[in-house]
Amino acid sequence: MSTVHFAGISKWFGSVHALHPIDLEIPQGEFLTLLGPSGSGKTTLLNICAGYLAPSAGRVVVGGRDITALPPRHRNMGMVFQNYALFPHMTVAENVAYGLTVRNLARDEVARRVADVLRMTQLEGYGERAIRELSGGQQQRVALARAMVIQPDILLMDEPLGALDRQLRKEVQFEIRSLHKARPRTTIYVTHDQEEALVMSDRIAVMRAGRIVQLGSGADIYEQPADTFVARFLGESNLLEGTVRSLADGQATLDVAEFPRPLEGRAANGLRAGAKASALLRPESVRAQAGGLQARVCERVYLGELIAVRLVLDSGHELWSRRHAVEWSGRDMVEIGWDASAVSILPDASVQS
């Protein structure tokens, strides 16, 4: 296993600044996810790590060694692509063995490693199958096995679950996480799916417009997002726009036009008195509260284990609540509230970019 250090990595494509200088260190054995929308730079950074792209500036350092100019074949990194890139004319075992045979390993060593990784990825008994005979989830596991069989220092994955249906994606997420726990290796995973990032990652780097806008554990980023972009991207959000009235002792007060009262909450970094900001209130924090704000139930959405309810205050502001059980029925007038500790006051993302 090796640490990975992106030191001032920047990338231009003509006049497009795809990556602004990025400094990021990934400890050995960590599962780090690059999370962001299309065009945020996450796949560009992954390809620079793999050696498929050269940075315009900066260095890639692995285990203390500068590998920026090293060809991909000499980096000992395993790559799982979005489309799997399997060879249709080869069997499962032949696909998995490919990286070993091009390294000229002895035949018995190739067979031993292939058998080992097929067991690990729950593909034992599938070695002689043709690729076309496999399901999407099985093909994904073949691609993962092929990347892991070379015993890479670094494992790279570029949206590998994008072609799977929702239920299968969930199953494979836990499979990948279990494999990582059983045999930890430094892993960089690219996705735009927040659930994948939360399920599998030790840390998440949220990317926007070629920059890392927040880095931390899933819990840290969900509960304390850096700005309104991160809040919207990771989880469902009620965001109420207003102006910062005051800041003191890590708390902020926000004036929201026509809202029944000022909103108080944890102050994120980058706030200034008088600046635009938003109060974040997660739907799971909105609940029935005697003596609370008056709201009308306008919509109920059944989500299986949860019920989402759209509430409209007398002021016209709209809030969503998500609860395991809600007694409110359509058109009811209800009283709602939340704990003050559930509110965060966040900088406007457009101001931060």
N, C-alpha and C positions, 0 to 999 in steps of 0.2 A: 504494500500500500504506500501511497505517496501523497504529500501535500501538493496542492495546485495553487499557484499565485499568479493572478493576472495583474501585471504591474504597468499601470498607465496605458492599457490597451485602448486604441482608437482605430476606427475604420471609416474610410471615405469610399464611396462608389461615385466617381465623378464629382459632381457638386453636392451630392447627398451625404450628409454626415450621419452614417448609420450607427456608429458607436462613439459616444463622447468618452474622454479618458476614464477608464474603469480600473479601480484598484479593489481587488477582491482576493481574499485568502481562504482556501477551503482545506480544513485540516484532514489528515489522512483518516480514511474510514467514514467520512461524513457523506450523507445523502443530501445533496443540495439541489433544489429545484429553481430553475429560472422560469418565472411566471410572468406572463404579460400578453397583451393583445398582439395581433399580427402587426409586423412592422416595428415592434419595440426593440429589436436587436438581439433577442435571446438565441435564435438559431445562428446568427452571425457570430456571436461569442462562442458558441459550441463548436462551430466549424473552424474557428481560429485555434481553439484548444486542440482539435483533432489534427490540425495541419492542412486542412482542405482549403483554407483561406489564409493569406498572410496579412498581419495587421499593418495599418498605415503607420502606426507608432506604438511603442510599448513592447513589453516582453512577456512571454509565457514561461514560467519557472515551475518545474516539477521536481519535487524532492531536492530542492536547492540547486538544480541544474537548469540552465537556460536552454530551452528546446525550441525557441522561436524559429530558428532556421532549419530545424530537423525535419526531414520528410516524414509523412504520416506512417509509413511502414516501419520506421525505426522508433516510434513513440510508445509502443506496447500499450495501445489503448483499444478497447473494444467498443464498437459503435453499433447501435440498434437504430435503424432508420424508420421513418414513418411508414414507408411502403414495404418494409421488411427486406426487400432486395434479395429474395431467395432465388436459387437457381432451379427453374421448373424441371429441367432434364435430370436432376440429381435426386436421389432419395434423401430422406431426413438425415440419416447418418452421414451421407456424403456432404450434405450442406454443412452440417455441424463440423465435420472434419476438415473442411476446406482450408481454414486458416492454419491448421497444423501441417497439412500436406505441403503447402507452399513454403513452410519453414523447414521442410525436409526432415521431420521427426521420424523416428523408427516406427514401423507399422504396428508393432505391439503396443508402443506408447500411445499412438493415435487411438487405437481401439480402446485402451484403458481409459483415456481421458474422455472420449466420446461416451462410453458407457456410463461413466461417473456423472457427466453433466446431463445426460438424458434422464438418469434417476433423479437428479436434483430438480429438474424442471418438469417432472411428472410426465415424461415422454418415453419411459421404459417400455419396450415392446413395439415402438413406432419406427424403429430405425430403418426398416426396409420399405416403409410407406412412401408413396409418391407425394410430392407437395400438394398436388391438386386434390388429393384424397383427404386433406386435413381441413378442419374448421378454421375460422379466423383466429380463434384463441389459441389453437394448437400451432398455427403458423407463427403467431407472435412468440410463442415459447421456443420454437425452433430458432427464430432470429436472436432471441435472448441467449439460448444455449450456444449458438455460434459465436456470439460476442464474448461469452464467459469462458469457453473452452480453452482459449489461448492464455488464460490466467493473466488478464491485463492488469497493469498498475491502476488504470483509470477506466471506469465504465461510463460511456456517454450514450444518452438516449434522447432521440429527437421525436417527440410526440408519438411514441410507439403504439399508443392505444386508440389513436384517432379513428381507425377503421372498424372498431368493435362496437357492438350495441351496448346500451347503458348497463344492463345487468352483467354482461361479460366483462365490461371495463372494471366494474366494481370487484369482481372476483380476481381478475388479473392484478389489480392494484395491490391487493393483500398478498397475492403470490409473490410479487416483486419485493414487497416489504419484508416478507418472511425469508426470502432468499438472502436479502441484504443482511438481516439480523443473524442468519445462520453463518454466512461467510462475508463479513463486512469488507467492502472495498470502496475507495473514493469514487463516488458516483455523481455525475452532473446530468440532471434530467430536465428536459425542456417541455413545457406544456402551457396551454392557455386555460386549462381546466382547473378551477380552484379546488374542487374536491380531490383530484389527484394530488395536488400539491399538499393539501392538509393531511391526507391519509399517509403519504409515503415519506415525507421530508423530515430531516432533522432541522434544517433551516430552509427558508424561502427567500429568494431575491426577487422582489417585484420590479419589473422593468417597464419603462415608458420612454418612448422617443430616444432610444439609445443610451439611457441612463438607468442606474439602479436607484430607485426612489425610496426603497425601504428594504432592510435586511434583518431577518430575525426568525424566531420560531413561529409556527403557525398560530399559536395562541397569542403571542406578542402582537403579531401583525393584525390579527382579527380583532383583538380587544383594544389595541392602541394604534390604529392606523395613522400614518404620517400626515395624510391629507385626504381631500375628498375623492381623488382618483383611486387611491388604495382602498378606501372604504367602499366605493362602488364596485371595485373589481373583486374584492374578497368578501363575499357574503351579501345577504340582502340588507338594505339600508333605508332608514328614514333619514333624510337630510333636509334640514330647515335652514335656509339661507338668511343671513342677517349681517349685523355689524358689531364688532367687538366693542363693548362698552368699557370693560375694565379687565385687568390682569393682576393677580396677586397670589403668591404661594402655590403656584402650579395650577391654579383654578382660573377660569375665565367666565365672564358674563356676556351673553349675546343678546342683542335686541333684534327681534324678528318682527317685521312689519305686521301689525294687526294680530299678532299672537297674544293670547290672554295674559302672558306674563314673560318677563325675561327668563332666558334659559341659562342655567349654571352647569358647568361640567369641567372635566379635566382638560387642561390647556395643552394642546400639542405644541411642539416646537415650531417656531416661525410665525407665531401670532403677533400682531401689533394692535394696540388700541386704535380704534377708528377704521381698521381694515375690514374688508369683506372676509367672512368665514361662514362655516356651517356647523350646526349642531347635529351630531350623529346619535341616533337612537335606534338600536337594533330591534327588529320586530318582536323578538322573543322577550324583550324587556317591557313591552307595552301590555298592561294587564288591567283588569277591573279594579277600581279603587273607589271606595265610598268617599264622597266629598271631592272627587277629582274633577277633571275637565269634562264638560258635556260633549258628547260625540254621537253621531248617528251611524249605525251599522248600514253600510251601503252594498257590501258584497261579502259572501262567504265562499271560500274555495277549499274543497276537500283535498288534502294532500296525503291521505293514508294515515300515517301516525300523527300528523299535524293538521291543524285547520288554520288557514290564513284568512284574516278578516280585514277588509278595507273600512276604515273609520274616517269620517269627515267631521271636523270640529265646527262649532258655530262660526268661527272666524273664517272658515273655508279651507283651512289647512288639512291635508290628507295624511293619515298615518296608517301603516299596516301593522297588525299584530299577528304573531304566530304562536299558537298554544297547543298543548296536547289535547285539551278539552275546553271548548268554549260554549257557554250556554246562550250567548247572544244570538238572536235570530234576526232575519232581515228587517230593516227599517226600525229596529229598536233604538231608543235613546238610552245611552249608557254613560256611566262615569268611569273615566280611565285615568291611569297615572303610571308612574315608574319611579324607580329609585334614582336619586340624584347621582349616585356613583355610576349609573349606567350611561350617562351622557358624556360625550367627548366633543370639545370645540376644536374644529380642524381648519387649517388654512385652505383657501380655495386653490384647487390644483392648477388652474390657469395662471394664477399669480406665481406659483412655485416653478413652473416649467421654464 
